[in-house]
Each structure stands twice: as structure tokens, then as C-alpha cells.
Amino acid sequence: MLPEPPVTLSLLQGGKLVLDDRTLPEVSFSTITFRKEFIDQHAEGLRGFLAAIEEAVRLINADPANTATCWWSRKSSRRSWQANSKCRPS
């Protein structure tokens, strides 16, 4: 699994495309990686970061339709997103 631009470079150098995640918009293949040294130095902060990600996923999964509406509203107008109480977690 590679992001852009490494995926394009890999394909230009003979790599084979196994799966194009653009064909599966309902599935996320995102990954989060950290160097061991960073983990060792910031373990508590990383625990908080991962807890926040889990909470965000919980909120998204609790109301996917509203999340999608808020996401697109946010992309088109930051002010309207901030003003819309339905787009803020309670």
C-alpha cells in the first residue's frame, strides 16, 4: 500500500497495481505510522492521539449521514460548518 507520489513512481519502475482504492470510496485504507524512537519519546501523547481517532470514528459511525453532510459543508464553507450545531459533537 503506497500513497501518492510513491505509487506512481513504483508503477513507472515496473510495479504492479493490485488494488486501486479509488474504486472503493466507502472503504478507507489509511494508515498511521510512527518511528520507534518517536513512540518511545511520546508514548503518552500518542495514546491521546489514538484515543481521539477512536472517538472520531465512533462519532462518524454513530451518524454517517450527518457526518457526510457536515464534511461537504465544511469543505465548501468553513464558516457554515462552524456555525452549524449539527456538525459539532455534543
Buried (B, 14 or more C-beta within 10 A) or exposed (E): EEEEEEBEEEEEEEEEEEEEEEEEEEEEEEEEEEEEEEEEEEEEEBEEEEEEEEEEEEEBEEEEEBBEBBEEBBEEEEEEBEEBEEBEEE
